[in-house]
């Protein structure tokens, strides 16, 4: 990845057991970086992330079963894909 671009995934579950993955990307780089299609299902489109900016991407909503639940998210940074599984 990069020492200057960080990303993390988290899940949000409401009282009705609807769950959504959120990917957060933060740049401390001194130049703009190119984000390819990113998110838990590639739901966020290609864009530029300027220095000092933070961006969030919300995945599609699904039903949380309470068992065997895991999430993954992929960030493509300057053409290189990086996936995390939580």
N, C-alpha and C positions, 0 to 999 in steps of 0.2 A: 504494500500500500504506500503510504507516504507519512513522513514524520509530521507533516503539516495539514493533512486532511484526515479527520477521524470520523468514524461512523459507528452507530450502534443501533440495535433493534430492540424493541420492547413490545409487549402485548398489553392491550387494554381490554378488560372484560367488564361488562356492565351487569346489573342485577338480573337481567333476563338471559344471561349466559351467551350474549352476543360478543364475539371476540374480533379484534382487529390488530394487525401488526402495523407498527409505525417505525419507519427508518429515519433516523436523524443524522444529518451530515453537517460537519462543522469544518470550516477552513481557517487556518492561521497562516496560510501561505502568503507570500508577498505579491503573487500574481494570480489572476483568475485561472480556474481549472475547469475542464470540461467533464460534466457528468453525463454518462450515457443513460440509456433506459435503466431505471433503478427502482428498487422497492421490493416488497415481498413477492409480487407477481409481475414485476416490470411495469407497474402502473404509472410511474412518473416518467415523463418524457425527457429527452435530452435537453440539457440546459447548461448555462454557465454559472459557476459559483464564484462570486467575487471574494477577494481577501476580507477576512473578518466576518463573513456571513455564515449563518446557520440556516439549514433548510430541512423541512420535514416532509415525509411522503407517507400517506395513509394507504394501506393495502385494503383489499376487499374485506367485507365483514362476513364472518362465518360463525357457526354454532360451536361453542366450546363444550366438549364432552366431559371434561374433568379427568380424563385418563389418557395416558400416552400422548400428551400434547407437546409439540415442539414447533418452533418457528424458524424460518430462515429468511434471509434477505440478501440481495446482491446489489453491489454498487460497482458500476463501471466507471473508472477514473482514468481519463486520458487514454481510453481504448482498452484498458486492462480490467477484466472482471474480478471481483473479490466477493466471496460469499461467506456469511457467518450463519451458524446454526446455534440457536439458544434452546 
